[in-house]
Amino acid sequence: MDRPEAGRSLKAIAFMLIAVAAFSGMDALLKLLSAHYPPMEVVALRGAAAVPFMVVPLLVMGRLRQLKPVRMGMHFVRALLQLFVLVTFVYGVRALSLADCYAIFLSAPLIVTALSVPLLGEHVGWRRWVAISVGLVGVLTMLKPSASSLVSLGAVAALLSATGYAFNAIALRIVTRTDSTVSVTFWMISLMTLMSTSLAVPNWVAIRADDWVLLAAIGFFSAIAQHLITEAFRNAPPSVVAPFEYTALLWGIGIDRVVWAVFPTSRVYIGGGIVIGSGLYLIWREHVRRAAPIAAETVVNSTQP
């Protein structure tokens, strides 16, 4: 790997880490909001709140033309996939405990890695396969689904949600080859918002005055997170950036403790250590892959007259 490519990969990892932090903050606010509104309405409000934060800056800078889509069909596909992810995830959460559902859904990075080989023609070395698998063991250590949940309809729904997310990540990698980041983000959120709103209308609940501030904060976090995650997948293969979504677990632990005074069990600490160790190993492997060509080039240059 040459220096520019390695730099792009490390930048993509940084984008992913910040995006996960923003998504975690948004999810905490969504949890507060979901106590008063139906789930599908919350999804619709999440999307609608993010649109102004994407459009207004472009309008002020006179860059609305960047929203022009090149592959509109792919934007529709991504919006449908995202809606599928949300619907199946909600069904999984209703049928299972949240911990069981998370444990199964967090298999998504592994599915992304597996799909990137046949669909994108990428090469994933055995060391990264091992590191990602060990990270998943850490996730299961923290969330440990019960044996019965693995064969329930709720578990199937959670696995379908993870699979839909993985396909969406692959589609994101494809569409960013032709469309701008703002275009990819805007059309996915806008189309998903229209779809979810049409489904939420029959059970729509009027928005309380106190919740408009929450909606504004949700829109801000959502817009920032979607932009950064799109940039992450633009700058590096899914197999490089997807594993860092595991850091959401660490944010979840911290937010639960600070906001709701929920304290994790010892297996969460153990599993978290495994996940962090796997992430650090992946970063180290990225450093080795970057340093090897540079060292070889140095040797070659030193032997030249």
ChimeraX attribute file (.defattr): number of C-alpha atoms within 10 A of each C-alpha:
attribute: neighborCount
match mode: 1-to-1
recipient: residues
	/A:1	15
	/A:2	12
	/A:3	13
	/A:4	9
	/A:5	13
	/A:6	19
	/A:7	17
	/A:8	15
	/A:9	23
	/A:10	19
	/A:11	17
	/A:12	25
	/A:13	25
	/A:14	17
	/A:15	22
	/A:16	26
	/A:17	22
	/A:18	17
	/A:19	26
	/A:20	23
	/A:21	20
	/A:22	22
	/A:23	22
	/A:24	22
	/A:25	19
	/A:26	22
	/A:27	18
	/A:28	16
	/A:29	16
	/A:30	19
	/A:31	12
	/A:32	13
	/A:33	18
	/A:34	14
	/A:35	10
	/A:36	14
	/A:37	18
	/A:38	14
	/A:39	19
	/A:40	23
	/A:41	22
	/A:42	22
	/A:43	21
	/A:44	22
	/A:45	23
	/A:46	25
	/A:47	26
	/A:48	21
	/A:49	23
	/A:50	26
	/A:51	20
	/A:52	16
	/A:53	18
	/A:54	23
	/A:55	15
	/A:56	13
	/A:57	12
	/A:58	16
	/A:59	11
	/A:60	9
	/A:61	8
	/A:62	10
	/A:63	12
	/A:64	15
	/A:65	10
	/A:66	14
	/A:67	19
	/A:68	15
	/A:69	19
	/A:70	16
	/A:71	15
	/A:72	15
	/A:73	11
	/A:74	18
	/A:75	26
	/A:76	15
	/A:77	16
	/A:78	27
	/A:79	22
	/A:80	18
	/A:81	23
	/A:82	21
	/A:83	23
	/A:84	18
	/A:85	23
	/A:86	21
	/A:87	18
	/A:88	21
	/A:89	24
	/A:90	19
	/A:91	18
	/A:92	27
	/A:93	18
	/A:94	12
	/A:95	18
	/A:96	21
	/A:97	14
	/A:98	13
	/A:99	16
	/A:100	23
	/A:101	30
	/A:102	24
	/A:103	21
	/A:104	26
	/A:105	22
	/A:106	22
	/A:107	23
	/A:108	25
	/A:109	27
	/A:110	21
	/A:111	18
	/A:112	26
	/A:113	25
	/A:114	17
	/A:115	20
	/A:116	22
	/A:117	13
	/A:118	10
	/A:119	12
	/A:120	14
	/A:121	9
	/A:122	15
	/A:123	12
	/A:124	15
	/A:125	8
	/A:126	9
	/A:127	12
	/A:128	19
	/A:129	15
	/A:130	12
	/A:131	21
	/A:132	26
	/A:133	18
	/A:134	18
	/A:135	26
	/A:136	25
	/A:137	17
	/A:138	25
	/A:139	26
	/A:140	21
	/A:141	20
	/A:142	24
	/A:143	20
	/A:144	19
	/A:145	20
	/A:146	12
	/A:147	9
	/A:148	8
	/A:149	17
	/A:150	16
	/A:151	10
	/A:152	14
	/A:153	14
	/A:154	23
	/A:155	27
	/A:156	19
	/A:157	24
	/A:158	32
	/A:159	25
	/A:160	20
	/A:161	29
	/A:162	27
	/A:163	23
	/A:164	24
	/A:165	24
	/A:166	26
	/A:167	22
	/A:168	20
	/A:169	25
	/A:170	22
	/A:171	18
	/A:172	25
	/A:173	22
	/A:174	17
	/A:175	23
	/A:176	19
	/A:177	12
	/A:178	12
	/A:179	20
	/A:180	19
	/A:181	21
	/A:182	22
	/A:183	22
	/A:184	27
	/A:185	26
	/A:186	26
	/A:187	21
	/A:188	24
	/A:189	26
	/A:190	18
	/A:191	20
	/A:192	25
	/A:193	25
	/A:194	15
	/A:195	15
	/A:196	22
	/A:197	20
	/A:198	13
	/A:199	14
	/A:200	19
	/A:201	12
	/A:202	9
	/A:203	11
	/A:204	14
	/A:205	12
	/A:206	8
	/A:207	12
	/A:208	9
	/A:209	7
	/A:210	8
	/A:211	12
	/A:212	12
	/A:213	10
	/A:214	16
	/A:215	23
	/A:216	18
	/A:217	17
	/A:218	26
	/A:219	23
	/A:220	20
	/A:221	25
	/A:222	27
	/A:223	26
	/A:224	18
	/A:225	25
	/A:226	25
	/A:227	20
	/A:228	23
	/A:229	27
	/A:230	24
	/A:231	24
	/A:232	28
	/A:233	25
	/A:234	21
	/A:235	23
	/A:236	21
	/A:237	22
	/A:238	25
	/A:239	25
	/A:240	23
	/A:241	26
	/A:242	24
	/A:243	28
	/A:244	24
	/A:245	18
	/A:246	25
	/A:247	18
	/A:248	18
	/A:249	21
	/A:250	18
	/A:251	18
	/A:252	16
	/A:253	17
	/A:254	16
	/A:255	17
	/A:256	15
	/A:257	13
	/A:258	11
	/A:259	9
	/A:260	9
	/A:261	11
	/A:262	12
	/A:263	12
	/A:264	13
	/A:265	9
	/A:266	11
	/A:267	16
	/A:268	21
	/A:269	16
	/A:270	14
	/A:271	23
	/A:272	22
	/A:273	17
	/A:274	21
	/A:275	29
	/A:276	17
	/A:277	16
	/A:278	24
	/A:279	21
	/A:280	14
	/A:281	16
	/A:282	20
	/A:283	17
	/A:284	12
	/A:285	15
	/A:286	18
	/A:287	15
	/A:288	13
	/A:289	15
	/A:290	19
	/A:291	16
	/A:292	13
	/A:293	14
	/A:294	14
	/A:295	11
	/A:296	11
	/A:297	11
	/A:298	11
	/A:299	11
	/A:300	10
	/A:301	10
	/A:302	9
	/A:303	7
	/A:304	6
	/A:305	4
